[in-house]
């Protein structure tokens, strides 16, 4: 798969923050992605342990979630753990994994954030610039923002708001189970991101493509 890198990964945390500020203006969260046009959905996850990172990208087909392709990449972890700078820790190994894709997913769902990020450029947004494809952030824990209580039923949502800006939603993907936090990454709007996430979710809390990617990344 052809990628569109914007910078090198060998940077300091201060330089990484500066890059995020520079790149955030390129993020596009205004494009509608009709669900009828979505056939292949990729789940993206990275496992990090003992200084090594393993990326997994699993491409699944809607609506039956048949696995079309799985790609893996493993390399030394190049960046320390710094909240808000996850993409600099996981970006290099993801870049390698994405470059091995033979298929062309219509959308990528990341185990991480899109614009629901202090500087509005989480890993799904950042890597979305590399992919130039629609990307979605699906976070298991809240990074930034506040939301009101939401209904107990599957599909219930509440806006996720930070500094007066709606940056995503809390989405209940399973009845009476803690919500996940959905935000656009790049080349997709919030409504489309929610619709794709629900279409990719069955009886579990996390979308199937992310579950498959998590299993493929394994434990190093």
C-alpha positions in Angstrom: 0.0 0.0 0.0 1.3 3.4 -0.9 1.9 5.7 2.1 2.3 9.5 2.3 4.8 10.2 5.2 4.9 13.8 6.5 8.0 13.6 8.6 10.8 11.4 10.1 10.1 9.6 13.4 13.4 10.4 15.1 12.3 13.4 17.2 12.3 14.6 20.8 9.0 14.9 22.7 9.2 18.7 22.3 9.6 18.3 18.6 6.8 15.8 18.5 4.4 18.3 20.1 5.5 20.9 17.6 4.8 18.5 14.7 1.3 17.8 16.1 0.5 21.5 16.0 1.8 21.8 12.5 -0.1 18.7 11.2 -3.4 19.2 12.9 -4.5 21.7 10.2 -4.3 19.0 7.6 -6.8 16.7 9.3 -10.1 16.5 7.4 -13.2 15.5 9.5 -15.9 16.8 7.2 -16.2 14.0 4.7 -19.2 11.7 4.7 -18.5 8.0 4.2 -21.8 6.2 3.3 -22.0 2.8 4.9 -23.1 1.3 1.6 -19.7 2.1 0.2 -17.8 0.3 3.0 -16.8 -3.2 2.1 -13.4 -3.7 3.7 -12.7 -2.5 7.3 -9.2 -2.7 8.8 -8.5 -3.0 12.5 -5.3 -1.6 13.8 -3.5 -2.4 17.1 0.0 -2.4 18.5 1.4 -4.5 21.3 4.5 -3.1 23.2 6.6 -5.0 25.7 10.3 -5.1 26.8 11.3 -2.4 24.3 9.7 -4.1 21.3 6.6 -3.2 19.3 4.4 -5.5 17.2 1.8 -3.9 14.9 -1.1 -5.8 13.5 -3.5 -4.7 10.7 -6.4 -7.1 10.1 -8.6 -6.4 7.1 -12.2 -7.8 7.4 -15.1 -7.9 5.0 -18.5 -6.5 5.9 -21.0 -7.8 6.8 -19.7 -11.2 7.7 -16.3 -10.2 9.1 -14.4 -12.7 7.1 -10.6 -12.0 7.4 -9.3 -10.9 4.0 -5.7 -10.1 5.1 -3.5 -9.9 8.2 -0.2 -8.1 8.2 2.3 -7.9 11.1 5.5 -5.9 11.7 7.9 -6.0 14.7 10.6 -3.6 15.6 12.3 -1.9 18.6 10.1 0.7 20.3 11.7 4.1 19.4 10.0 6.6 21.7 9.2 6.7 25.4 5.7 6.5 26.8 4.4 10.1 26.9 0.6 10.7 27.2 -0.6 12.4 24.0 2.3 11.3 21.9 1.3 7.7 21.2 1.7 8.0 17.4 5.4 8.7 17.8 5.8 5.5 19.8 3.7 3.3 17.5 4.0 5.1 14.2 7.2 3.6 12.8 6.0 0.0 13.3 2.6 0.8 11.9 4.2 2.4 8.9 6.0 -0.8 8.2 2.8 -2.9 8.6 0.8 -0.6 6.4 3.4 -0.8 3.6 2.9 -4.6 3.5 -0.9 -4.4 2.8 -1.9 -5.9 -0.5 -5.6 -5.0 -0.1 -7.1 -1.5 0.0 -9.4 -1.1 3.0 -12.2 1.4 2.7 -11.7 2.5 6.3 -9.3 1.9 9.2 -10.4 1.6 12.9 -7.6 2.3 15.4 -7.3 1.1 19.0 -6.7 4.7 20.0 -7.9 8.3 19.5 -8.7 10.4 16.4 -9.3 14.1 17.2 -10.3 13.3 20.7 -6.9 14.4 21.8 -5.5 17.5 23.5 -4.0 18.7 20.3 -6.7 17.1 18.1 -4.3 14.7 16.4 -4.4 11.3 18.0 -2.9 8.2 16.4 -5.9 7.6 14.0 -5.6 11.2 12.8 -1.8 11.2 12.5 -1.6 7.9 10.7 -4.6 8.9 8.6 -2.3 11.4 7.0 0.1 8.6 6.1 -2.7 6.5 4.7 -4.8 9.2 3.0 -7.8 7.0 3.8 -10.7 7.3 6.2 -9.6 6.5 9.7 -11.5 6.2 13.0 -10.3 6.4 16.6 -11.9 3.9 19.0 -10.5 4.5 22.5 -11.3 2.2 25.5 -10.5 4.9 28.0 -11.1 8.6 28.1 -8.1 10.8 27.1 -9.7 14.2 27.1 -13.1 15.8 27.2 -16.4 15.3 29.2 -19.7 13.7 28.4 -23.1 13.4 29.9 -24.7 10.1 31.0 -26.0 8.1 28.1 -28.7 5.5 27.8 -28.1 1.8 28.6 -29.0 0.5 25.2 -26.6 -0.5 22.4 -26.1 2.5 20.1 -26.6 5.1 22.8 -24.3 8.1 22.4 -23.4 11.3 24.2 -21.2 14.1 22.8 -17.6 14.2 23.9 -16.8 17.9 24.5 -13.5 19.6 25.2 -13.2 23.4 25.6 -16.6 23.9 24.0 -15.7 21.7 21.0 -17.4 18.4 20.1 -14.4 16.1 19.5 -16.3 12.7 19.4 -18.9 10.7 21.2 -19.1 8.2 24.0 -20.8 5.2 22.3 -22.3 2.2 24.0 -21.6 -0.7 21.7 -23.1 -3.3 24.0 -26.1 -3.0 26.4 -25.1 -1.9 29.9 -21.4 -2.1 29.2 -19.0 0.9 29.5 -18.9 3.0 26.4 -16.0 3.4 24.0 -14.9 6.8 22.7 -15.3 7.3 19.0 -13.7 10.2 17.1 -13.0 10.9 13.5 -9.4 10.3 12.5 -9.0 11.7 9.0 -11.2 11.9 5.9 -14.4 11.0 7.7 -17.0 12.9 9.7 -18.2 12.0 13.2 -21.6 10.6 12.1 -19.9 8.3 9.6 -17.4 7.2 12.2 -20.2 6.1 14.6 -22.1 4.3 11.8 -19.1 2.4 10.7 -18.1 1.5 14.3 -21.6 0.1 15.0 -21.7 -1.8 11.7 -18.3 -3.4 12.7 -19.5 -4.4 16.2 -21.3 -7.6 17.1 -21.9 -8.8 20.7 -18.6 -7.5 22.1 -17.6 -4.1 23.4 -15.0 -3.5 20.7 -15.5 -3.7 17.0 -14.5 -7.0 15.4 -11.6 -5.7 13.3 -9.9 -4.3 16.5 -10.5 -7.5 18.4 -8.9 -9.4 15.5 -6.0 -7.0 15.4 -5.5 -7.2 19.2 -5.3 -11.0 19.0 -2.9 -10.9 16.0 -0.6 -8.4 17.8 -0.5 -10.8 20.7 1.8 -10.5 23.7 5.5 -10.0 23.0 
